[in-house]
Amino acid sequence: MLLPYLSHGTGGKRYVLIDRLKYYGYTEDPLGKRTEEMTLPELEQTFINLEYKRETAWKT
């Protein structure tokens, strides 16, 4: 069956993003939602936003 493999893959990506965000010191959003409670799209968008802020901080 392919379905369990796919769900494991996206779950793995979630945990990778959670670990990366924790490395940057991000554990919850401004409203208090913890990274472990976020969906994969929320984690991806948060990571993209954080990376953008870090890049622009280096340029200024």
PQR file of N, CA, C, O and H, with PARSE charges and radii, in Angstrom:
ATOM      1  N   MET A   1       0.838  -1.194   0.000 -0.4000 1.5000
ATOM      2  CA  MET A   1       0.000   0.000   0.000 -0.0000 2.0000
ATOM      3  C   MET A   1       0.873   1.244   0.000  0.5500 1.7000
ATOM      4  O   MET A   1       1.880   1.309   0.705 -0.5500 1.4000
ATOM      5  N   LEU A   2       0.485   2.217  -0.784 -0.4000 1.5000
ATOM      6  CA  LEU A   2       1.240   3.450  -0.910 -0.0000 2.0000
ATOM      7  C   LEU A   2       0.818   4.498   0.115  0.5500 1.7000
ATOM      8  O   LEU A   2       1.624   5.347   0.493 -0.5500 1.4000
ATOM      9  H   LEU A   2      -0.333   2.164  -1.357  0.4000 1.0000
ATOM     10  N   LEU A   3      -0.415   4.451   0.565 -0.4000 1.5000
ATOM     11  CA  LEU A   3      -0.946   5.473   1.457 -0.0000 2.0000
ATOM     12  C   LEU A   3      -0.158   5.619   2.760  0.5500 1.7000
ATOM     13  O   LEU A   3       0.165   6.749   3.125 -0.5500 1.4000
ATOM     14  H   LEU A   3      -1.070   3.761   0.258  0.4000 1.0000
ATOM     15  N   PRO A   4       0.170   4.547   3.481 -0.5600 1.5000
ATOM     16  CA  PRO A   4       0.950   4.732   4.707  0.2800 2.0000
ATOM     17  C   PRO A   4       2.318   5.359   4.440  0.5500 1.7000
ATOM     18  O   PRO A   4       2.820   6.130   5.257 -0.5500 1.4000
ATOM     19  N   TYR A   5       2.912   5.032   3.312 -0.4000 1.5000
ATOM     20  CA  TYR A   5       4.216   5.609   2.979 -0.0000 2.0000
ATOM     21  C   TYR A   5       4.105   7.116   2.785  0.5500 1.7000
ATOM     22  O   TYR A   5       4.954   7.871   3.260 -0.5500 1.4000
ATOM     23  H   TYR A   5       2.505   4.405   2.648  0.4000 1.0000
ATOM     24  N   LEU A   6       3.055   7.554   2.086 -0.4000 1.5000
ATOM     25  CA  LEU A   6       2.874   8.979   1.853 -0.0000 2.0000
ATOM     26  C   LEU A   6       2.622   9.731   3.150  0.5500 1.7000
ATOM     27  O   LEU A   6       3.173  10.811   3.362 -0.5500 1.4000
ATOM     28  H   LEU A   6       2.366   6.941   1.700  0.4000 1.0000
ATOM     29  N   SER A   7       1.793   9.168   4.017 -0.4000 1.5000
ATOM     30  CA  SER A   7       1.512   9.860   5.269 -0.0000 2.0000
ATOM     31  C   SER A   7       2.760   9.910   6.150  0.5500 1.7000
ATOM     32  O   SER A   7       2.959  10.873   6.890 -0.5500 1.4000
ATOM     33  H   SER A   7       1.345   8.291   3.845  0.4000 1.0000
ATOM     34  N   HIS A   8       3.593   8.885   6.073 -0.4000 1.5000
ATOM     35  CA  HIS A   8       4.837   8.891   6.838 -0.0000 2.0000
ATOM     36  C   HIS A   8       5.785   9.956   6.301  0.5500 1.7000
ATOM     37  O   HIS A   8       6.489  10.615   7.067 -0.5500 1.4000
ATOM     38  H   HIS A   8       3.432   8.102   5.472  0.4000 1.0000
ATOM     39  N   GLY A   9       5.800  10.118   4.987 -0.4000 1.5000
ATOM     40  CA  GLY A   9       6.676  11.115   4.372 -0.0000 2.0000
ATOM     41  C   GLY A   9       6.314  12.532   4.769  0.5500 1.7000
ATOM     42  O   GLY A   9       7.195  13.331   5.085 -0.5500 1.4000
ATOM     43  H   GLY A   9       5.229   9.583   4.365  0.4000 1.0000
ATOM     44  N   THR A  10       5.029  12.856   4.757 -0.4000 1.5000
ATOM     45  CA  THR A  10       4.627  14.205   5.138 -0.0000 2.0000
ATOM     46  C   THR A  10       4.818  14.418   6.634  0.5500 1.7000
ATOM     47  O   THR A  10       5.154  15.521   7.066 -0.5500 1.4000
ATOM     48  H   THR A  10       4.312  12.207   4.501  0.4000 1.0000
ATOM     49  N   GLY A  11       4.608  13.375   7.424 -0.4000 1.5000
ATOM     50  CA  GLY A  11       4.857  13.488   8.857 -0.0000 2.0000
ATOM     51  C   GLY A  11       6.324  13.726   9.129  0.5500 1.7000
ATOM     52  O   GLY A  11       6.683  14.496  10.020 -0.5500 1.4000
ATOM     53  H   GLY A  11       4.336  12.479   7.073  0.4000 1.0000
ATOM     54  N   GLY A  12       7.174  13.062   8.361 -0.4000 1.5000
ATOM     55  CA  GLY A  12       8.609  13.271   8.503 -0.0000 2.0000
ATOM     56  C   GLY A  12       9.000  14.694   8.166  0.5500 1.7000
ATOM     57  O   GLY A  12       9.850  15.285   8.832 -0.5500 1.4000
ATOM     58  H   GLY A  12       6.882  12.436   7.638  0.4000 1.0000
ATOM     59  N   LYS A  13       8.382  15.247   7.133 -0.4000 1.5000
ATOM     60  CA  LYS A  13       8.675  16.626   6.743 -0.0000 2.0000
ATOM     61  C   LYS A  13       8.234  17.593   7.836  0.5500 1.7000
ATOM     62  O   LYS A  13       8.915  18.583   8.104 -0.5500 1.4000
ATOM     63  H   LYS A  13       7.692  14.767   6.592  0.4000 1.0000
ATOM     64  N   ARG A  14       7.092  17.305   8.469 -0.4000 1.5000
ATOM     65  CA  ARG A  14       6.621  18.149   9.573 -0.0000 2.0000
ATOM     66  C   ARG A  14       7.664  18.209  10.680  0.5500 1.7000
ATOM     67  O   ARG A  14       7.996  19.285  11.178 -0.5500 1.4000
ATOM     68  H   ARG A  14       6.539  16.501   8.251  0.4000 1.0000
ATOM     69  N   TYR A  15       8.178  17.036  11.060 -0.4000 1.5000
ATOM     70  CA  TYR A  15       9.135  16.998  12.166 -0.0000 2.0000
ATOM     71  C   TYR A  15      10.466  17.643  11.798  0.5500 1.7000
ATOM     72  O   TYR A  15      11.130  18.220  12.659 -0.5500 1.4000
ATOM     73  H   TYR A  15       7.909  16.162  10.656  0.4000 1.0000
ATOM     74  N   VAL A  16      10.859  17.555  10.541 -0.4000 1.5000
ATOM     75  CA  VAL A  16      12.074  18.243  10.096 -0.0000 2.0000
ATOM     76  C   VAL A  16      11.880  19.750  10.216  0.5500 1.7000
ATOM     77  O   VAL A  16      12.762  20.453  10.709 -0.5500 1.4000
ATOM     78  H   VAL A  16      10.319  17.086   9.842  0.4000 1.0000
ATOM     79  N   LEU A  17      10.736  20.245   9.769 -0.4000 1.5000
ATOM     80  CA  LEU A  17      10.463  21.682   9.872 -0.0000 2.0000
ATOM     81  C   LEU A  17      10.373  22.137  11.326  0.5500 1.7000
ATOM     82  O   LEU A  17      10.878  23.205  11.673 -0.5500 1.4000
ATOM     83  H   LEU A  17      10.020  19.673   9.368  0.4000 1.0000
ATOM     84  N   ILE A  18       9.738  21.337  12.172 -0.4000 1.5000
ATOM     85  CA  ILE A  18       9.649  21.679  13.596 -0.0000 2.0000
ATOM     86  C   ILE A  18      11.048  21.765  14.197  0.5500 1.7000
ATOM     87  O   ILE A  18      11.339  22.686  14.960 -0.5500 1.4000
ATOM     88  H   ILE A  18       9.328  20.470  11.890  0.4000 1.0000
ATOM     89  N   ASP A  19      11.913  20.816  13.860 -0.4000 1.5000
ATOM     90  CA  ASP A  19      13.289  20.839  14.370 -0.0000 2.0000
ATOM     91  C   ASP A  19      14.054  22.054  13.870  0.5500 1.7000
ATOM     92  O   ASP A  19      14.785  22.685  14.633 -0.5500 1.4000
ATOM     93  H   ASP A  19      11.676  20.068  13.240  0.4000 1.0000
ATOM     94  N   ARG A  20      13.892  22.388  12.596 -0.4000 1.5000
ATOM     95  CA  ARG A  20      14.584  23.562  12.047 -0.0000 2.0000
ATOM     96  C   ARG A  20      14.097  24.846  12.700  0.5500 1.7000
ATOM     97  O   ARG A  20      14.892  25.731  13.016 -0.5500 1.4000
ATOM     98  H   ARG A  20      13.298  21.875  11.976  0.4000 1.0000
ATOM     99  N   LEU A  21      12.793  24.942  12.901 -0.4000 1.5000
ATOM    100  CA  LEU A  21      12.254  26.132  13.551 -0.0000 2.0000
ATOM    101  C   LEU A  21      12.746  26.236  14.991  0.5500 1.7000
ATOM    102  O   LEU A  21      13.054  27.331  15.461 -0.5500 1.4000
ATOM    103  H   LEU A  21      12.148  24.223  12.644  0.4000 1.0000
ATOM    104  N   LYS A  22      12.823  25.114  15.691 -0.4000 1.5000
ATOM    105  CA  LYS A  22      13.348  25.126  17.063 -0.0000 2.0000
ATOM    106  C   LYS A  22      14.810  25.558  17.075  0.5500 1.7000
ATOM    107  O   LYS A  22      15.241  26.266  17.985 -0.5500 1.4000
ATOM    108  H   LYS A  22      12.573  24.225  15.309  0.4000 1.0000
ATOM    109  N   TYR A  23      15.570  25.137  16.076 -0.4000 1.5000
ATOM    110  CA  TYR A  23      16.975  25.534  15.971 -0.0000 2.0000
ATOM    111  C   TYR A  23      17.099  27.059  15.881  0.5500 1.7000
ATOM    112  O   TYR A  23      18.026  27.651  16.434 -0.5500 1.4000
ATOM    113  H   TYR A  23      15.220  24.562  15.337  0.4000 1.0000
ATOM    114  N   TYR A  24      16.153  27.684  15.177 -0.4000 1.5000
ATOM    115  CA  TYR A  24      16.145  29.140  15.050 -0.0000 2.0000
ATOM    116  C   TYR A  24      15.501  29.822  16.246  0.5500 1.7000
ATOM    117  O   TYR A  24      15.424  31.050  16.286 -0.5500 1.4000
ATOM    118  H   TYR A  24      15.400  27.204  14.727  0.4000 1.0000
ATOM    119  N   GLY A  25      15.038  29.049  17.221 -0.4000 1.5000
ATOM    120  CA  GLY A  25      14.439  29.620  18.410 -0.0000 2.0000
ATOM    121  C   GLY A  25      12.954  29.898  18.291  0.5500 1.7000
ATOM    122  O   GLY A  25      12.384  30.599  19.127 -0.5500 1.4000
ATOM    123  H   GLY A  25      15.101  28.051  17.188  0.4000 1.0000
ATOM    124  N   TYR A  26      12.319  29.353  17.257 -0.4000 1.5000
ATOM    125  CA  TYR A  26      10.887  29.578  17.034 -0.0000 2.0000
ATOM    126  C   TYR A  26      10.120  28.368  17.536  0.5500 1.7000
ATOM    127  O   TYR A  26      10.242  27.283  16.967 -0.5500 1.4000
ATOM    128  H   TYR A  26      12.782  28.783  16.579  0.4000 1.0000
ATOM    129  N   THR A  27       9.335  28.534  18.587 -0.4000 1.5000
ATOM    130  CA  THR A  27       8.570  27.415  19.140 -0.0000 2.0000
ATOM    131  C   THR A  27       7.067  27.651  19.124  0.5500 1.7000
ATOM    132  O   THR A  27       6.290  26.710  19.282 -0.5500 1.4000
ATOM    133  H   THR A  27       9.236  29.415  19.049  0.4000 1.0000
ATOM    134  N   GLU A  28       6.644  28.923  18.930 -0.4000 1.5000
ATOM    135  CA  GLU A  28       5.221  29.221  18.828 -0.0000 2.0000
ATOM    136  C   GLU A  28       5.020  30.513  18.054  0.5500 1.7000
ATOM    137  O   GLU A  28       5.909  31.362  17.989 -0.5500 1.4000
ATOM    138  H   GLU A  28       7.276  29.688  18.801  0.4000 1.0000
ATOM    139  N   ASP A  29       3.836  30.646  17.469 -0.4000 1.5000
ATOM    140  CA  ASP A  29       3.534  31.852  16.703 -0.0000 2.0000
ATOM    141  C   ASP A  29       3.129  32.983  17.649  0.5500 1.7000
ATOM    142  O   ASP A  29       2.980  32.757  18.850 -0.5500 1.4000
ATOM    143  H   ASP A  29       3.114  29.956  17.522  0.4000 1.0000
ATOM    144  N   PRO A  30       2.952  34.192  17.124 -0.5600 1.5000
ATOM    145  CA  PRO A  30       2.593  35.323  17.992  0.2800 2.0000
ATOM    146  C   PRO A  30       1.280  35.143  18.756  0.5500 1.7000
ATOM    147  O   PRO A  30       1.065  35.788  19.781 -0.5500 1.4000
ATOM    148  N   LEU A  31       0.408  34.270  18.261 -0.4000 1.5000
ATOM    149  CA  LEU A  31      -0.858  34.028  18.958 -0.0000 2.0000
ATOM    150  C   LEU A  31      -0.758  32.910  19.991  0.5500 1.7000
ATOM    151  O   LEU A  31      -1.739  32.611  20.672 -0.5500 1.4000
ATOM    152  H   LEU A  31       0.583  33.745  17.427  0.4000 1.0000
ATOM    153  N   GLY A  32       0.413  32.292  20.114 -0.4000 1.5000
ATOM    154  CA  GLY A  32       0.616  31.256  21.113 -0.0000 2.0000
ATOM    155  C   GLY A  32       0.462  29.833  20.617  0.5500 1.7000
ATOM    156  O   GLY A  32       0.537  28.898  21.414 -0.5500 1.4000
ATOM    157  H   GLY A  32       1.209  32.535  19.560  0.4000 1.0000
ATOM    158  N   LYS A  33       0.249  29.639  19.328 -0.4000 1.5000
ATOM    159  CA  LYS A  33       0.109  28.285  18.779 -0.0000 2.0000
ATOM    160  C   LYS A  33       1.493  27.659  18.652  0.5500 1.7000
ATOM    161  O   LYS A  33       2.372  28.200  17.981 -0.5500 1.4000
ATOM    162  H   LYS A  33       0.188  30.398  18.680  0.4000 1.0000
ATOM    163  N   ARG A  34       1.676  26.516  19.301 -0.4000 1.5000
ATOM    164  CA  ARG A  34       2.970  25.844  19.312 -0.0000 2.0000
ATOM    165  C   ARG A  34       3.239  25.179  17.966  0.5500 1.7000
ATOM    166  O   ARG A  34       2.307  24.796  17.259 -0.5500 1.4000
ATOM    167  H   ARG A  34       0.962  26.076  19.846  0.4000 1.0000
ATOM    168  N   THR A  35       4.510  25.044  17.618 -0.4000 1.5000
ATOM    169  CA  THR A  35       4.866  24.456  16.328 -0.0000 2.0000
ATOM    170  C   THR A  35       4.352  23.026  16.203  0.5500 1.7000
ATOM    171  O   THR A  35       4.005  22.597  15.102 -0.5500 1.4000
ATOM    172  H   THR A  35       5.267  25.355  18.192  0.4000 1.0000
ATOM    173  N   GLU A  36       4.297  22.286  17.296 -0.4000 1.5000
ATOM    174  CA  GLU A  36       3.806  20.908  17.245 -0.0000 2.0000
ATOM    175  C   GLU A  36       2.325  20.832  16.878  0.5500 1.7000
ATOM    176  O   GLU A  36       1.855  19.796  16.409 -0.5500 1.4000
ATOM    177  H   GLU A  36       4.579  22.634  18.189  0.4000 1.0000
ATOM    178  N   GLU A  37       1.590  21.926  17.088 -0.4000 1.5000
ATOM    179  CA  GLU A  37       0.162  21.966  16.788 -0.0000 2.0000
ATOM    180  C   GLU A  37      -0.129  22.466  15.372  0.5500 1.7000
ATOM    181  O   GLU A  37      -1.269  22.390  14.915 -0.5500 1.4000
ATOM    182  H   GLU A  37       1.972  22.768  17.469  0.4000 1.0000
ATOM    183  N   MET A  38       0.878  22.969  14.683 -0.4000 1.5000
ATOM    184  CA  MET A  38       0.684  23.542  13.354 -0.0000 2.0000
ATOM    185  C   MET A  38       0.587  22.457  12.290  0.5500 1.7000
ATOM    186  O   MET A  38       1.153  21.372  12.426 -0.5500 1.4000
ATOM    187  H   MET A  38       1.805  23.031  15.055  0.4000 1.0000
ATOM    188  N   THR A  39      -0.144  22.778  11.229 -0.4000 1.5000
ATOM    189  CA  THR A  39      -0.240  21.876  10.086 -0.0000 2.0000
ATOM    190  C   THR A  39       1.013  22.029   9.229  0.5500 1.7000
ATOM    191  O   THR A  39       1.787  22.969   9.409 -0.5500 1.4000
ATOM    192  H   THR A  39      -0.603  23.660  11.118  0.4000 1.0000
ATOM    193  N   LEU A  40       1.202  21.106   8.307 -0.4000 1.5000
ATOM    194  CA  LEU A  40       2.360  21.175   7.418 -0.0000 2.0000
ATOM    195  C   LEU A  40       2.393  22.483   6.630  0.5500 1.7000
ATOM    196  O   LEU A  40       3.450  23.110   6.573 -0.5500 1.4000
ATOM    197  H   LEU A  40       0.573  20.343   8.162  0.4000 1.0000
ATOM    198  N   PRO A  41       1.288  22.930   6.017 -0.5600 1.5000
ATOM    199  CA  PRO A  41       1.338  24.215   5.307  0.2800 2.0000
ATOM    200  C   PRO A  41       1.681  25.398   6.220  0.5500 1.7000
ATOM    201  O   PRO A  41       2.391  26.313   5.802 -0.5500 1.4000
ATOM    202  N   GLU A  42       1.189  25.385   7.448 -0.4000 1.5000
ATOM    203  CA  GLU A  42       1.527  26.459   8.395 -0.0000 2.0000
ATOM    204  C   GLU A  42       3.016  26.446   8.714  0.5500 1.7000
ATOM    205  O   GLU A  42       3.654  27.498   8.764 -0.5500 1.4000
ATOM    206  H   GLU A  42       0.612  24.641   7.787  0.4000 1.0000
ATOM    207  N   LEU A  43       3.566  25.261   8.929 -0.4000 1.5000
ATOM    208  CA  LEU A  43       4.992  25.147   9.224 -0.0000 2.0000
ATOM    209  C   LEU A  43       5.834  25.604   8.041  0.5500 1.7000
ATOM    210  O   LEU A  43       6.827  26.311   8.212 -0.5500 1.4000
ATOM    211  H   LEU A  43       3.048  24.406   8.889  0.4000 1.0000
ATOM    212  N   GLU A  44       5.431  25.197   6.838 -0.4000 1.5000
ATOM    213  CA  GLU A  44       6.173  25.600   5.642 -0.0000 2.0000
ATOM    214  C   GLU A  44       6.159  27.114   5.479  0.5500 1.7000
ATOM    215  O   GLU A  44       7.198  27.713   5.206 -0.5500 1.4000
ATOM    216  H   GLU A  44       4.624  24.623   6.699  0.4000 1.0000
ATOM    217  N   GLN A  45       5.003  27.737   5.643 -0.4000 1.5000
ATOM    218  CA  GLN A  45       4.909  29.185   5.488 -0.0000 2.0000
ATOM    219  C   GLN A  45       5.701  29.907   6.572  0.5500 1.7000
ATOM    220  O   GLN A  45       6.363  30.907   6.293 -0.5500 1.4000
ATOM    221  H   GLN A  45       4.158  27.250   5.865  0.4000 1.0000
ATOM    222  N   THR A  46       5.641  29.420   7.783 -0.4000 1.5000
ATOM    223  CA  THR A  46       6.408  30.012   8.875 -0.0000 2.0000
ATOM    224  C   THR A  46       7.897  29.922   8.592  0.5500 1.7000
ATOM    225  O   THR A  46       8.632  30.885   8.809 -0.5500 1.4000
ATOM    226  H   THR A  46       5.103  28.608   8.010  0.4000 1.0000
ATOM    227  N   PHE A  47       8.345  28.769   8.109 -0.4000 1.5000
ATOM    228  CA  PHE A  47       9.758  28.582   7.797 -0.0000 2.0000
ATOM    229  C   PHE A  47      10.192  29.515   6.667  0.5500 1.7000
ATOM    230  O   PHE A  47      11.264  30.115   6.740 -0.5500 1.4000
ATOM    231  H   PHE A  47       7.748  27.987   7.933  0.4000 1.0000
ATOM    232  N   ILE A  48       9.370  29.642   5.628 -0.4000 1.5000
ATOM    233  CA  ILE A  48       9.686  30.543   4.513 -0.0000 2.0000
ATOM    234  C   ILE A  48       9.793  31.977   5.013  0.5500 1.7000
ATOM    235  O   ILE A  48      10.734  32.688   4.661 -0.5500 1.4000
ATOM    236  H   ILE A  48       8.499  29.155   5.569  0.4000 1.0000
ATOM    237  N   ASN A  49       8.843  32.405   5.825 -0.4000 1.5000
ATOM    238  CA  ASN A  49       8.863  33.768   6.365 -0.0000 2.0000
ATOM    239  C   ASN A  49      10.092  34.009   7.228  0.5500 1.7000
ATOM    240  O   ASN A  49      10.717  35.065   7.138 -0.5500 1.4000
ATOM    241  H   ASN A  49       8.078  31.827   6.111  0.4000 1.0000
ATOM    242  N   LEU A  50      10.440  33.046   8.055 -0.4000 1.5000
ATOM    243  CA  LEU A  50      11.603  33.181   8.926 -0.0000 2.0000
ATOM    244  C   LEU A  50      12.893  33.246   8.110  0.5500 1.7000
ATOM    245  O   LEU A  50      13.774  34.053   8.407 -0.5500 1.4000
ATOM    246  H   LEU A  50       9.933  32.187   8.128  0.4000 1.0000
ATOM    247  N   GLU A  51      13.008  32.405   7.090 -0.4000 1.5000
ATOM    248  CA  GLU A  51      14.186  32.427   6.219 -0.0000 2.0000
ATOM    249  C   GLU A  51      14.300  33.770   5.504  0.5500 1.7000
ATOM    250  O   GLU A  51      15.398  34.311   5.376 -0.5500 1.4000
ATOM    251  H   GLU A  51      12.292  31.750   6.849  0.4000 1.0000
ATOM    252  N   TYR A  52      13.182  34.310   5.040 -0.4000 1.5000
ATOM    253  CA  TYR A  52      13.189  35.606   4.365 -0.0000 2.0000
ATOM    254  C   TYR A  52      13.667  36.704   5.319  0.5500 1.7000
ATOM    255  O   TYR A  52      14.488  37.542   4.946 -0.5500 1.4000
ATOM    256  H   TYR A  52      12.289  33.871   5.144  0.4000 1.0000
ATOM    257  N   LYS A  53      13.157  36.695   6.533 -0.4000 1.5000
ATOM    258  CA  LYS A  53      13.572  37.697   7.518 -0.0000 2.0000
ATOM    259  C   LYS A  53      15.056  37.584   7.827  0.5500 1.7000
ATOM    260  O   LYS A  53      15.742  38.594   7.980 -0.5500 1.4000
ATOM    261  H   LYS A  53      12.490  36.014   6.836  0.4000 1.0000
ATOM    262  N   ARG A  54      15.552  36.351   7.919 -0.4000 1.5000
ATOM    263  CA  ARG A  54      16.973  36.154   8.201 -0.0000 2.0000
ATOM    264  C   ARG A  54      17.832  36.645   7.037  0.5500 1.7000
ATOM    265  O   ARG A  54      18.880  37.252   7.258 -0.5500 1.4000
ATOM    266  H   ARG A  54      14.994  35.531   7.794  0.4000 1.0000
ATOM    267  N   GLU A  55      17.405  36.390   5.812 -0.4000 1.5000
ATOM    268  CA  GLU A  55      18.158  36.838   4.640 -0.0000 2.0000
ATOM    269  C   GLU A  55      18.183  38.352   4.543  0.5500 1.7000
ATOM    270  O   GLU A  55      19.233  38.938   4.280 -0.5500 1.4000
ATOM    271  H   GLU A  55      16.554  35.896   5.633  0.4000 1.0000
ATOM    272  N   THR A  56      17.040  38.995   4.751 -0.4000 1.5000
ATOM    273  CA  THR A  56      16.999  40.447   4.641 -0.0000 2.0000
ATOM    274  C   THR A  56      17.756  41.107   5.791  0.5500 1.7000
ATOM    275  O   THR A  56      18.269  42.215   5.630 -0.5500 1.4000
ATOM    276  H   THR A  56      16.187  38.519   4.964  0.4000 1.0000
ATOM    277  N   ALA A  57      17.834  40.461   6.925 -0.4000 1.5000
ATOM    278  CA  ALA A  57      18.596  41.011   8.049 -0.0000 2.0000
ATOM    279  C   ALA A  57      20.087  41.025   7.729  0.5500 1.7000
ATOM    280  O   ALA A  57      20.802  41.932   8.152 -0.5500 1.4000
ATOM    281  H   ALA A  57      17.417  39.562   7.056  0.4000 1.0000
ATOM    282  N   TRP A  58      20.559  40.028   6.986 -0.4000 1.5000
ATOM    283  CA  TRP A  58      21.974  39.973   6.615 -0.0000 2.0000
ATOM    284  C   TRP A  58      22.331  41.067   5.614  0.5500 1.7000
ATOM    285  O   TRP A  58      23.459  41.559   5.607 -0.5500 1.4000
ATOM    286  H   TRP A  58      19.977  39.291   6.641  0.4000 1.0000
ATOM    287  N   LYS A  59      21.375  41.450   4.771 -0.4000 1.5000
ATOM    288  CA  LYS A  59      21.639  42.434   3.723 -0.0000 2.0000
ATOM    289  C   LYS A  59      21.630  43.859   4.245  0.5500 1.7000
ATOM    290  O   LYS A  59      22.198  44.747   3.608 -0.5500 1.4000
ATOM    291  H   LYS A  59      20.458  41.050   4.776  0.4000 1.0000
ATOM    292  N   THR A  60      21.003  44.099   5.382 -0.4000 1.5000
ATOM    293  CA  THR A  60      20.935  45.465   5.902 -0.0000 2.0000
ATOM    294  C   THR A  60      21.968  45.711   6.958  0.5500 1.7000
ATOM    295  O   THR A  60      22.046  46.813   7.500 -0.5500 1.4000
ATOM    296  H   THR A  60      20.542  43.378   5.899  0.4000 1.0000
TER
END
